[in-house]
Each structure stands twice: as C-alpha cells, then as structure tokens.
Amino acid sequence: MPTLRRSPLLLAIVASLSLSLAACGGDAPSGTPEAQQQAPADDTAKPLLGSFGFDANGMDRSIAAGDNFFDFANGSWVKNTEIPADRSRFGSFNVIAEKTQADTRAILEGAAGNSQADGEDKMIGDYYAGFMDEAGIEQRGLAPLQPQLQAIDALADKAALARALGSDVRADVDLLNATNFYTDRLFGLWVSVDLLQPSRTAPYLVQGGLGMPDRDFYLGDGRMAELRRQYQDYIGNLLQMAGIADATAKAKRIVALETRIAQAHASQEETNDVAKGANPWTRDDFSAKAPGMDWAAFLEASGLGEQQDFIVWQPKAVAGLSRLVATEPLDAWKDYMTFHALDRAATYLPKKFADAHFAFHGTALSGTPQQSERWKRAVDDANHAVGEAIGKRYVEKHFDAKTKERADEMARNIIAAFSRRIDALEWMSPQTKAHAKAKVAGLTVGMGYPENWRDYSGLDIKRDDPLGNAQRAELFEYQRNLAKLGNAPDHGEWAMLPQTINAMNVPLENRLVFPAAILQPPFFDGAADDAVNYGAIGAVIGHEISHGFDNAGALFDETGKLHNWWTPQDLEKFNAAGDALAAQFSSYEPFPGAHVNGRLTLGENIADVAGLGTAYDAYQLSLQGKTPQVLEGFSADQRFFLGFAQAWRSKSREQALRNSLLTDVHAPGQFRALTVRNIDAWYPAFEVKQDQKLFLAPEKRVKVW
C-alpha cells in the first residue's frame, strides 16, 4: 500500500509469521501458475561471510566479550563502516535491503521496458516508469494535485470539513502486526480481526494528524523546539512554492493547530498498551463520547456510514480531536489540509517539492544528508502500491525450495523447543501452562510467501500519472480493507510482502510470517554453519514465537481473543520479570541523559530474551547428542552467540538514534545484542567474569520464558 509521505522514522524492525505447522516444509503455493515456480537451489554455494557464515574480521578482540559484547562482535565493522549518505542508519538489515532492492529493480525495469507486457507485468512496469519519468513530472507541475487543492479551498462549513476529513481516511496504520500507529491524517483506520470477537473483522479507529512523528516533537524542549522551527519553515516553503498567499502566517497557524492535536494525543506508552486499546464503540457512541465532529458526515464520507461497531484505540484522543474540529477555525483546518495534501504528494511533484520534502523529513528529522537515487525511491514506492504483484515475481526468481525447507525445519524445531521451555518453567502453575501449551500448539507459520496472491485487476495504473497512480493504489487498498467488514477473517492474508526484510507475529490470529527476503545472509545462509544460522535467523524465529507471549501477546489466547488466561499469581510473577527487564534496558544510555525506554521497548526485549534462549535450546536439540566441531578457533556456542550479535550490527546517525529512543518500540541494535547477558550458556562460552560490565548474577538474569 502506498503511503504518499512516509516518515523516515518508521523503520522499526518487526517480526511476524503466518504458516500452518502442517504446511511447514510443504509445497509451493498454488494460487497462480507463476507462484508454483521458485528459483532453483544452488548446491555449490559458499557462505557469504567467511568460511562458515560469520564475519570474523568485523570483530574487535581488544574488547572483552563480557564488557561489551556488541563491540566485541562488531567493533571493527563499526569503525570501518561509513553510513551511506542516503541512509540514517546502516546495518545487517540494510545489507539485505540493498541486495533485495537491486533484485526488485531488475524485475521492475524488465517489466517497464517490455512493450509486449500485459496484465500485472504491465501494471508494475507502468507504475515504476511513471515514477521514473522526471521530465513528465516537471512538465505537469502542480496540475495533478490542483483538483484536490481546489476541493479543500471550496470547503464552506464544518459539515463539509467533516466530509473532507472522512473521505481522506485510508488504511494506513497497523496496530499489532507492524507496530505502526502513525498517520498524518487526522484519524487512521485499521481493518483486522476483532480482538474481542475473533470470528469477525472490525474497523479500528486511531489517533493521527501530526506531520512530525510523535507528540513529543511538539511538546518537548531543546532540540524539539529547533525541529518545530524547521518544520514551520518547511511548511511555509511548501505553501509558497504552491503559490499560496500568506504562506508564513499560515505555516505558523498550522504548527499551532498540530501542537493542539499533539496535546490531545495519547503517549507512546499508552498507545502500546493493548488492554487500553480495546474500546468497543457503536456508531452512536461517537457523537455521545466525542462531540464536536459531524460524525454522520465523517463516517458516510469514509465509507463507514452503515458500520455499527468499531474499536476506538485511544478514546480520549479521539474525543480531543473531535473537539478541535469544532473549536478551531475552518480556515485553520483548510490551511492544515492544504499543507498535508502537498506534503503527501511532494515526492510525485517537480524536483523542488521533492527536495524540500527530503530536506525536512530526511535531513532535519533523521540527519540523512543525501536523498536516495530515484530508482531506489521508485522501487520502494512500487512495493507500497503493488507489492504482492512484485513479490510474486521476486519469489520466482530469488527464493528456492531448499531455503524454504530448511527454514520450515528450523521453525518446527524452535516451536518444539519453546514448548519444552514451558514444561520446564518452575514458577508457572499447571493451569496457566496448559493454556500456554495450547497457544504454542495452535501456532501457524507462513514461510516465504502467502498461499494466495492479491488480485490487482481493479486497479488502474497509468504510465503518465505517477501521483494519480499512488492515490488510486492507496484508495484501492482502503476499499479492499473496507470490503472485509462483515466477513470472516482471512487467516491466509499477509500484512508483509515477500520482499520485505522483516518478520511478524500476528497475535489476533496466533500466526507467524517470515518473508522470503529475510531468509538471506547474514540472517540465514544455506551454506553457513548451523550454529550461526540458529543464532541469527533462529533467534528471529524464536523472537516472533515469543511475541505471542510478551507483555502484549500474553493477553491473547490461542484463538486470538483478548482474554486473560493467567492465574493472578502467575501474572504477577510474569509482570515482575517484565519489570526487571524494563529496568535493565532503561539503564542503557546511548547519550548522556538519554536512556532507552525499557517500558516502551519491553515487548521486543521479552521476545529477544525468550527468542534467543529458545533458539539456543533448538540448536542443542538439532545436534542430537553429537559434539559439534570447533571452527577456526570458535566453539559452537561462541558461533551461535556471535551470529546473534552480528545480526544486530548497526550504526545510526545521532538524530535518527535520538528519535528512535522516543518512538521506536525496539531498542537500538547495540543494546539488543546485549540480550546475551540473560542467557546462562553465554557466560561459559566467553569465560565472562564477575568483574566484567555485562555480568549478571544468576538470580538477576531475566528469564521470562
């Protein structure tokens, strides 16, 4: 799905899987003839890194593993690696992303250059070619956006404003599958399984309306005040380039309005609390609980006029935003909507608009000095718009059956290891264990690609209309989501593309998804040592399994229903372990006075600890009692933990890292690598001593699962 203006901060690494256990290691999907084909396996391949899949040259052996395991595993790489000018951060995920991006480019350029292409090949080729046509974009100027700007200018009253805000809603948030709560529209919509009644789908309404990533950017001091000044300058510049009068005064008014929107917003910590998000509202509740907006007009324009039941994720924020619609002047809202229309469209408009957009969103916010080459932006945009059509072709060319079989086998082993870990828990009662075991037994796993591909036959793509293509694709995706309402959930649908370097846990469906693209070095290498693979992709698989049992996932039962299946005593012990882990991560301080938010990142940290421990157990089980060999002086346990640490190697620009501390539910990579200090086997593997910085006494090591 295209998002016409995507925040560069929403780069968090998430994980999810969606494949039934019965299907693990099964046949290729049968949705289309093309999907029955996969790239051939290469049985002669050598590991990408070193002789067994690990970058020994990237280590810094002058640092003791027990003092800083991230630097021990990655210190030389960090010293010798420059962040590319078009990136705000760089690491293992980016290495895969660059290869995958180039592979995808070849698919798109092949389609764009084929005059005989038809169907989906023509569609993806035309989309890519339209974005790449800089001369045509310059020639058309602002004309493609003018009808939208004129419609905003013609708004005559608050009822018309409500209709305009409603017609602007898109399916641009994903609350649990991609930890993305951000939308610059006043409200975001997510259509998914009803967390209170999993047999049906529900529309989730979410707070939005900010041009910067989070409320703290509007309400904080110091650097945030400077960013607000730069944001106001950017708004004024964009309005002025569009020929809008009084641009400076309007920019000031827009920032003032967004500041009031930010004041109404729930915090990141509140938003990530699933229990607080389960607020069922009826259609009539909107006017009663959130007066101010003409909700009948809003819902009708958004295509939800007949919908009776909703889930409102941040009810106080929705009420606050509705009040602002009533109390703020109509002209202020028109200025606001005009700017956001320009901001979303800027990357499809002449170069001066795209450059201004990047200067703020890329450089000012994230510290990225240089915009990506146009072909890279075209690939990313095409993936958002018509991603599954591209993904189908990516799987055919770049994902082989052997990789799928090995990954499926690892997933089975790791799921079995997690089940054993539940059996071994001394603090959990038999009653709670039975529910946890049922949840593990019910897990389904999707590996590589979905079984059924999305149908794009109703989407109109024109080679000479890049902005219209993005807008139509976004509307197409929104209407596809609305069509789910009233129907049973489709548990085979993926929220990630095969060419995405990511993974996902879908707690509402008790399902995991591992896209094909993450099953590449350094996370998975078919020619690499098993210990390294289990430490890297194995820990990712374990991480995703564990998300079903983190502080949010543990609130859902085996059917995906939000339901407390814990005894009070067990829940108290679980929460105490979470508190200890939150305190551990909150002690990490990337900059003086700027700490990791252990509470915001708790779910990911629980999943890291449990996932790494589970992957280690699964690797030991895979040995079947055999003693693994020492390779180039590294024991199997050392290779396992180093594989994990190198998977999280990364460097960030200061602005990007500071922003992530505020908005990202993942701790920075250099601290995720320190998860090892909670795993008993790490200590003898590296002879960690009590006087070393990472040493934790056995009773201080957090063991949630």
C-alpha positions in Angstrom: 0.0 0.0 0.0 1.5 3.4 -0.9 1.8 6.0 1.8 2.2 9.2 0.0 4.5 10.6 2.6 6.2 8.0 4.8 8.0 9.1 7.9 11.7 8.0 7.8 11.4 7.2 11.5 9.1 4.3 10.9 11.9 1.9 10.2 11.5 -0.3 13.1 12.3 -4.0 12.7 9.2 -6.1 13.3 8.6 -9.8 13.1 5.6 -12.0 12.1 4.9 -15.4 10.6 1.8 -17.0 9.0 2.2 -20.6 8.0 0.4 -23.6 9.4 2.5 -26.2 11.1 1.0 -28.7 8.8 2.3 -26.7 5.9 5.9 -26.3 7.2 8.1 -27.8 4.6 5.2 -28.2 2.2 4.7 -27.4 -1.4 4.8 -24.0 -3.1 1.6 -22.1 -3.1 -0.9 -22.9 -5.7 -2.7 -19.6 -6.2 -1.4 -19.0 -9.7 0.7 -20.9 -12.2 3.6 -18.4 -11.7 3.5 -19.0 -7.9 4.2 -22.7 -8.4 7.7 -21.9 -9.5 10.6 -20.9 -7.4 14.2 -20.1 -8.0 16.4 -23.2 -8.3 18.6 -24.0 -5.3 22.4 -23.7 -5.7 24.0 -26.7 -4.0 27.6 -25.4 -4.7 27.2 -22.1 -2.9 29.7 -21.0 -0.3 28.8 -18.8 2.7 28.6 -15.1 2.0 30.6 -14.3 5.1 33.9 -16.1 5.9 34.2 -19.9 5.7 31.2 -20.7 7.9 28.9 -17.7 7.6 30.4 -15.4 10.2 32.4 -12.2 9.7 35.4 -12.7 12.0 37.1 -9.7 10.5 34.3 -7.5 11.9 35.2 -8.3 15.5 37.2 -6.2 17.9 39.1 -8.7 20.0 40.7 -5.9 22.0 37.4 -5.6 23.8 36.3 -8.3 26.3 33.1 -10.1 25.4 32.0 -9.6 29.0 32.4 -5.9 28.9 30.6 -5.0 25.6 29.5 -8.0 23.5 28.2 -5.8 20.7 31.6 -4.1 20.2 33.4 -7.5 20.7 31.4 -9.0 17.9 31.1 -5.9 15.7 33.7 -3.3 16.8 35.9 -3.4 13.7 32.9 -3.3 11.4 31.6 -0.2 13.3 35.0 1.5 13.0 35.4 0.8 9.3 31.8 1.2 8.1 30.5 4.6 6.8 26.8 5.1 6.8 25.8 5.7 3.2 24.9 9.3 2.5 21.3 8.4 1.7 20.7 6.5 5.0 20.0 7.5 8.5 21.3 4.1 9.8 23.1 1.1 8.4 23.4 -2.5 9.5 22.6 -6.1 8.7 19.1 -5.3 7.6 20.3 -2.7 5.2 22.8 -5.1 3.7 19.9 -7.4 2.7 17.8 -4.4 1.8 20.3 -3.2 -0.8 20.5 -6.6 -2.4 16.7 -7.0 -2.4 16.2 -3.6 -3.7 18.6 -4.2 -6.7 16.8 -7.6 -7.3 13.5 -5.8 -7.3 14.8 -3.1 -9.6 15.7 -5.7 -12.2 12.1 -7.1 -12.1 10.6 -3.6 -12.5 12.9 -2.4 -15.2 12.3 -5.6 -17.1 8.6 -5.1 -16.9 8.8 -1.3 -17.8 11.0 -2.0 -20.8 8.8 -4.8 -22.2 6.5 -3.2 -24.8 4.6 -6.6 -25.0 3.9 -6.8 -21.3 0.3 -7.2 -20.2 -1.7 -7.8 -17.0 0.3 -7.4 -13.8 3.6 -7.2 -15.7 2.3 -4.1 -17.5 0.9 -2.7 -14.3 4.1 -2.9 -12.3 6.2 -1.7 -15.2 3.9 1.3 -15.8 3.9 2.2 -12.1 7.7 2.2 -12.0 8.1 4.0 -15.3 5.7 6.7 -14.2 7.7 7.4 -11.0 10.9 7.5 -13.0 9.6 10.0 -15.6 11.2 13.1 -14.1 10.7 15.1 -17.3 7.0 14.4 -17.4 6.6 15.2 -13.7 8.4 18.6 -14.3 6.2 19.3 -17.3 2.9 18.6 -15.4 4.0 20.7 -12.4 1.3 21.1 -9.7 -1.5 20.3 -12.1 -2.1 16.7 -10.9 -2.8 18.0 -7.4 -4.8 21.0 -8.2 -8.3 19.3 -8.1 -7.6 18.2 -4.6 -6.3 21.7 -3.5 -9.4 23.4 -5.1 -11.7 21.0 -3.3 -10.1 21.9 0.0 -10.3 25.6 -0.7 -14.1 25.2 -1.5 -15.0 23.8 1.9 -17.7 26.1 3.2 -18.6 24.8 6.6 -17.8 22.3 9.4 -20.1 19.7 7.9 -18.1 19.9 4.6 -14.9 19.7 6.7 -16.1 16.5 8.3 -16.9 15.0 4.9 -13.4 16.0 3.7 -11.7 14.5 6.7 -13.8 11.4 6.3 -13.0 11.0 2.6 -9.3 11.4 3.4 -9.2 8.4 5.7 -7.1 5.5 4.5 -6.0 2.1 5.8 -2.6 3.4 6.7 -2.0 2.1 10.3 -1.4 -1.4 11.6 -1.7 -1.6 15.3 -0.3 -5.0 16.2 1.2 -6.5 13.0 3.7 -3.8 12.2 3.8 -1.7 15.4 2.9 1.3 13.3 0.5 3.7 14.9 1.5 6.8 12.9 -0.7 8.6 10.3 -0.6 12.2 9.3 -4.3 12.1 8.6 -6.5 13.2 11.5 -7.6 9.6 12.0 -6.2 6.3 10.8 -8.2 3.1 10.1 -7.1 -0.5 10.5 -9.4 -3.3 9.5 -8.5 -6.6 11.1 -9.7 -9.4 13.4 -11.8 -8.2 16.2 -9.7 -8.7 19.3 -12.8 -9.2 21.4 -14.7 -11.5 18.9 -12.0 -13.2 16.7 -14.6 -14.7 14.4 -15.3 -11.4 12.7 -13.4 -8.4 11.4 -13.6 -4.9 12.9 -12.6 -1.3 12.0 -10.1 0.2 14.4 -10.0 4.0 14.6 -6.7 5.5 15.7 -5.4 9.0 16.5 -3.4 10.8 13.9 -3.0 14.2 12.3 0.7 15.1 13.1 3.3 15.9 10.4 6.1 15.0 12.8 6.4 11.5 14.2 5.1 11.9 17.7 3.6 14.3 20.2 7.0 14.8 22.0 8.2 16.6 18.9 5.6 19.3 19.5 5.7 19.4 23.3 9.4 18.9 24.1 12.1 21.5 24.6 15.7 21.8 23.4 16.2 20.0 20.1 12.5 19.6 19.6 12.0 23.4 19.7 14.5 23.7 16.9 12.8 21.0 14.9 9.5 22.8 15.3 11.1 25.9 13.8 12.5 23.9 10.9 9.1 22.3 10.4 7.3 25.6 10.3 9.9 26.9 7.7 9.3 23.7 5.6 5.5 24.2 5.7 5.9 27.9 4.7 8.3 26.9 1.9 5.9 24.2 0.5 2.9 26.6 0.6 4.9 29.3 -1.1 6.1 27.0 -3.9 2.5 26.1 -4.5 1.6 29.8 -4.9 -0.5 30.0 -1.8 -0.7 33.5 -0.3 0.4 34.4 3.3 2.5 31.2 3.5 4.5 32.3 6.5 1.4 33.2 8.6 -0.4 30.0 7.6 2.6 27.9 8.4 2.6 29.3 12.0 -1.1 28.6 12.3 -0.7 25.0 11.0 2.1 24.3 13.6 -0.1 25.8 16.3 -3.0 23.5 15.3 -0.8 20.5 15.2 0.5 21.3 18.6 -3.0 21.3 19.9 -3.5 17.9 18.2 -0.4 16.7 19.9 -1.7 17.8 23.3 -4.8 15.6 22.7 -2.8 12.6 21.7 -2.2 9.6 23.9 1.5 8.8 24.6 3.5 6.1 23.0 3.4 4.0 26.2 -0.4 4.4 26.4 -0.9 3.6 22.8 1.2 0.4 23.0 -1.0 -0.9 25.9 -3.3 -3.3 24.2 -5.7 -3.5 27.1 -6.3 0.2 26.9 -6.9 0.0 23.2 -9.8 -2.5 23.4 -12.7 0.1 23.5 -15.8 -1.0 21.6 -17.9 1.8 20.4 -21.1 1.8 18.4 -21.8 4.3 15.6 -24.0 6.4 18.0 -21.2 6.5 20.6 -19.1 8.9 18.5 -21.5 11.8 18.9 -22.1 11.0 22.6 -18.5 10.3 23.7 -16.6 12.5 21.2 -18.8 15.5 20.4 -17.7 18.3 18.0 -17.3 16.4 14.8 -20.2 15.8 12.5 -19.7 12.1 12.8 -22.5 11.1 10.5 -20.9 13.2 7.7 -17.4 11.9 8.5 -18.4 8.2 8.6 -20.5 8.4 5.5 -17.7 10.0 3.5 -15.2 7.4 4.8 -17.4 4.6 3.5 -18.3 3.5 7.1 -21.8 5.0 7.1 -23.5 1.7 7.6 -20.9 0.3 10.0 -22.4 -0.1 13.5 -19.5 -1.4 15.6 -16.0 0.0 16.0 -13.0 -0.3 18.2 -11.5 3.0 19.2 -7.9 2.7 20.3 -7.3 6.0 22.0 -10.8 7.2 23.1 -9.6 10.3 24.9 -7.6 11.4 21.9 -10.5 10.8 19.5 -12.7 12.9 21.8 -10.0 15.6 21.9 -9.5 15.7 18.1 -13.3 15.9 17.6 -13.4 18.9 19.9 -10.7 20.6 17.9 -12.7 20.1 14.7 -15.5 22.1 16.4 -13.4 24.8 18.1 -10.6 25.6 15.6 -11.5 28.0 12.8 -12.5 26.4 9.4 -9.7 28.4 7.7 -7.1 26.9 10.0 -8.3 23.4 9.1 -8.2 24.3 5.4 -4.7 25.5 5.6 -3.8 22.3 7.5 -5.3 20.1 4.9 -3.7 22.0 2.0 -0.3 21.6 3.5 -0.8 17.9 4.2 -2.0 17.3 0.6 1.2 18.9 -0.6 3.4 17.1 1.8 2.0 13.7 0.9 2.2 14.4 -2.8 5.7 16.1 -2.8 7.7 13.1 -3.9 5.5 12.8 -7.1 5.7 16.5 -7.9 8.5 18.6 -9.5 12.0 18.3 -8.0 11.8 21.4 -5.9 8.9 19.9 -3.9 10.6 16.5 -3.5 13.9 18.2 -2.5 12.1 20.4 0.1 10.3 17.3 1.4 13.5 15.4 1.9 15.4 18.4 3.4 12.9 18.3 6.3 11.8 14.6 6.6 15.2 13.2 5.7 17.8 15.6 6.8 16.3 17.7 9.6 14.4 14.8 11.3 16.9 12.0 10.7 20.2 13.6 9.8 20.4 11.9 6.4 22.5 14.2 4.2 21.6 12.8 0.8 18.4 11.7 -0.9 18.3 8.1 -2.3 18.7 7.7 -6.0 15.4 8.0 -7.8 15.3 4.3 -8.8 15.6 3.3 -5.2 12.6 5.6 -4.3 10.7 4.2 -7.3 11.3 0.6 -6.1 10.1 1.5 -2.6 7.1 3.3 -3.9 6.1 0.5 -6.3 6.4 -2.0 -3.4 4.0 0.0 -1.3 1.5 0.3 -4.2 1.6 -3.0 -6.0 3.9 -5.0 -3.7 2.3 -8.5 -3.9 2.4 -8.4 -7.7 6.1 -7.6 -7.5 6.6 -10.2 -4.7 5.2 -13.0 -6.8 7.9 -12.4 -9.3 10.6 -11.9 -6.6 9.8 -15.3 -5.2 10.0 -16.9 -8.6 13.5 -15.5 -9.2 15.1 -15.3 -5.7 13.6 -17.8 -3.3 14.3 -21.5 -3.7 12.6 -24.6 -2.3 15.6 -25.7 -0.3 15.8 -22.5 1.7 12.1 -22.8 2.5 12.5 -26.4 3.6 15.4 -25.6 5.9 13.6 -22.6 7.4 10.5 -24.6 7.9 12.5 -27.3 9.7 14.1 -24.7 11.9 10.7 -23.2 12.8 9.4 -26.6 13.8 12.5 -27.2 16.0 12.2 -23.8 17.6 8.5 -24.2 18.3 9.2 -27.6 19.9 11.9 -26.0 22.0 9.6 -23.3 23.2 7.0 -25.9 24.2 9.7 -27.7 26.2 10.7 -24.4 27.9 7.1 -24.0 29.1 7.2 -27.5 30.5 10.3 -26.6 32.4 9.0 -23.3 34.0 9.1 -23.7 37.7 7.2 -20.5 38.5 4.2 -21.2 36.4 1.1 -23.2 37.5 -0.1 -26.2 35.6 -3.3 -24.3 34.8 -1.5 -21.4 33.0 0.9 -23.9 31.4 -2.0 -25.7 29.8 -3.2 -22.5 28.1 0.4 -21.6 27.0 0.9 -25.0 25.6 -2.4 -24.8 23.7 -1.3 -21.5 22.2 2.0 -22.9 21.0 0.2 -25.9 19.6 -2.1 -23.6 17.7 0.6 -21.5 16.1 0.6 -21.3 12.3 3.7 -20.3 10.3 3.9 -18.7 6.9 7.4 -19.0 5.4 8.5 -17.1 2.3 5.3 -16.0 0.6 1.5 -16.2 1.0 -0.5 -19.1 -0.4 -2.8 -16.8 -2.3 -1.8 -13.6 -4.0 -3.7 -10.3 -4.1 -5.8 -9.5 -7.1 -5.0 -6.1 -8.6 -7.3 -6.4 -11.6 -9.4 -3.5 -10.4 -6.5 -1.0 -10.0 -6.0 1.5 -12.8 -2.3 2.4 -13.4 -1.3 5.0 -16.0 2.3 5.5 -17.1 1.8 9.3 -17.3 0.2 9.8 -13.9 2.5 8.9 -11.0 0.6 10.9 -8.4 -2.7 9.5 -9.5 -1.3 6.0 -9.5 -0.2 6.4 -5.9 -3.5 7.9 -4.9 -5.6 5.2 -6.7 -3.4 2.5 -5.2 -4.0 3.8 -1.8 -7.7 4.1 -2.3 -7.8 0.6 -3.8 -6.1 -0.8 -0.7 -8.6 1.2 1.5 -11.6 -0.2 -0.3 -10.1 -3.7 -0.2 -10.0 -3.3 3.6 -13.5 -2.0 3.9 -14.7 -5.0 1.9 -13.5 -7.3 4.7 -16.1 -5.8 7.1 -18.9 -8.2 7.7 -16.9 -11.2 6.6 -15.0 -13.8 8.5 -11.2 -13.0 8.8 -8.9 -14.3 6.0 -6.2 -16.0 8.0 -4.1 -16.6 4.9 -3.6 -12.9 4.2 -0.2 -11.4 4.8 0.5 -7.9 6.2 4.1 -8.1 4.8 5.5 -8.6 1.3 7.8 -11.5 0.4 10.5 -8.9 -0.5 10.3 -7.3 3.0 13.3 -7.7 5.3 11.3 -8.3 8.4 9.2 -10.9 10.2 5.9 -10.7 12.1 3.8 -12.1 14.9 0.0 -11.7 14.3 -1.4 -12.1 17.8 -5.0 -11.7 16.7 -4.6 -14.9 14.7 -1.8 -16.7 16.6 0.2 -16.7 13.4 3.8 -16.0 12.3 5.1 -14.7 9.0 8.6 -14.9 7.7 9.0 -13.2 4.3 11.4 -14.6 1.7 13.8 -11.6 1.8 14.8 -12.1 5.4 15.9 -15.6 4.7 19.2 -14.3 3.2 22.7 -13.7 4.7 23.6 -12.6 7.3 20.3 -13.8 8.9 20.1 -17.1 7.0 22.7 -18.7 4.7 22.0 -22.1 3.4 25.8 -22.7 3.1 26.6 -21.5 6.6 27.2 -23.3 9.9 24.1 -24.3 11.7 25.2 -22.6 14.9 25.4 -19.3 13.1 22.0 -19.7 11.4 20.4 -20.6 14.7 21.9 -17.6 16.4 20.7 -15.3 13.6 17.5 -16.4 11.9 16.8 -18.9 14.7 16.7 -16.1 17.2 14.4 -14.1 14.9 12.0 -17.1 14.6 12.2 -17.5 18.4 11.6 -13.8 18.8 8.5 -14.0 16.7 7.2 -17.0 18.6 7.9 -15.2 21.9 5.9 -12.2 20.8 2.8 -14.3 21.3 3.9 -14.4 25.0 5.3 -10.9 25.6 3.6 -8.2 27.6 1.1 -7.7 24.8 0.9 -11.1 23.2 0.3 -12.8 26.5 -3.0 -11.1 26.7 -4.3 -13.1 23.8 -5.4 -16.7 24.0 -4.9 -19.5 21.4 -7.9 -18.3 19.3 -6.5 -14.7 19.1 -9.1 -13.3 21.5 -8.1 -10.7 24.1 -8.6 -12.8 27.1 -6.8 -13.3 30.4 -5.8 -16.9 30.6 -3.4 -16.4 33.6 -3.8 -17.2 37.2 -3.4 -14.0 39.3 -0.2 -15.4 40.9 1.4 -16.3 37.6 0.5 -13.0 36.0 2.1 -11.2 39.0 5.4 -13.2 38.5 5.3 -12.6 34.8 4.9 -8.9 35.3 7.7 -8.8 37.8 10.1 -10.4 35.3 9.0 -7.8 32.8 9.6 -5.0 35.3 13.1 -6.3 35.8 13.8 -6.4 32.1 12.4 -2.9 31.6 14.8 -1.7 34.3 17.7 -3.5 32.7 17.1 -1.8 29.4 16.3 1.6 30.9 19.8 1.6 32.4 21.3 1.8 28.9 22.3 5.3 28.0 23.3 6.0 24.3 23.8 9.7 25.0 24.3 11.5 28.4 20.8 11.8 29.9 19.1 9.9 27.0 18.2 6.4 28.0 16.5 3.5 26.3 12.8 3.4 27.3 12.6 0.0 28.9 8.9 0.2 29.2 8.3 1.2 25.6 10.6 -1.5 24.3 9.5 -4.2 26.8 7.6 -6.4 24.3 10.6 -6.5 21.9 13.0 -7.1 24.8 11.0 -10.0 26.2 10.8 -11.5 22.7 14.6 -11.1 22.3 15.4 -12.8 25.6 12.9 -15.6 25.2 13.7 -16.0 21.4 17.4 -16.2 21.9 17.1 -18.8 24.7 14.6 -20.8 22.7 16.9 -20.7 19.6 19.8 -21.9 21.7 17.8 -24.8 23.0 16.6 -25.7 19.5 20.2 -25.7 18.2 21.2 -28.1 21.0 18.3 -30.4 20.2 19.3 -30.3 16.5 22.7 -31.8 17.4 21.0 -35.0 18.6 23.7 -35.6 21.2 26.6 -35.1 18.8 29.6 -32.9 19.8 29.9 -30.0 17.3 33.3 -29.2 16.0 35.4 -26.2 16.7 35.7 -24.0 13.6 38.7 -21.6 13.2 39.0 -21.5 17.0 35.3 -20.7 17.7 33.3 -23.2 19.6 29.7 -23.9 18.5 28.3 -21.9 21.4 30.5 -19.0 20.5 29.4 -19.1 16.9 25.8 -19.2 18.0 26.1 -16.0 20.1 28.3 -14.2 17.7 25.8 -15.0 14.9 23.1 -13.3 17.1 25.3 -10.3 17.8 26.3 -9.8 14.2 22.7 -10.0 13.1 22.1 -6.8 15.1 25.1 -4.9 13.9 24.2 -1.3 13.1 25.3 2.3 13.0 22.9 5.3 13.3 23.2 9.0 12.8 22.7 10.8 16.0 19.4 12.4 15.1 18.0 9.1 14.0 19.1 7.3 17.1 17.7 10.1 19.4 14.4 9.9 17.5 14.2 6.1 17.8 14.6 6.4 21.6 11.3 8.4 21.6 9.2 6.5 19.1 10.7 3.0 18.4 9.4 0.0 20.3 12.7 -1.7 19.5 15.9 -0.9 21.5 18.9 0.2 19.3 20.8 -2.8 17.9 23.9 -2.3 20.1 21.7 -2.9 23.1 19.6 -5.8 21.6 22.9 -7.6 21.2 23.4 -7.4 25.0 20.4 -9.7 25.4 23.0 -12.5 25.8 23.7 -11.4 29.4 20.4 -13.1 30.4 21.4 -16.4 28.8 23.3 -18.8 31.1 25.2 -20.5 28.3 26.8 -17.2 27.2 28.9 -17.0 30.3 31.0 -20.1 30.0 31.2 -19.7 26.2 33.1 -16.5 26.6 34.5 -17.0 30.1 32.7 -13.9 31.4 33.9 -12.9 34.9 32.1 -11.3 37.8 34.0 -8.0 37.5 33.1 -7.5 33.8 30.5 -4.9 32.9 27.8 -7.2 31.5 28.0 -9.8 34.2 24.7 -10.5 35.9 24.4 -12.8 38.9 22.3 -15.8 38.1 19.4 -14.5 40.1 19.5 -11.2 38.2 19.3 -12.8 34.7 15.8 -12.3 33.4 14.1 -15.5 32.3 10.6 -14.8 31.3 10.1 -18.0 29.3 
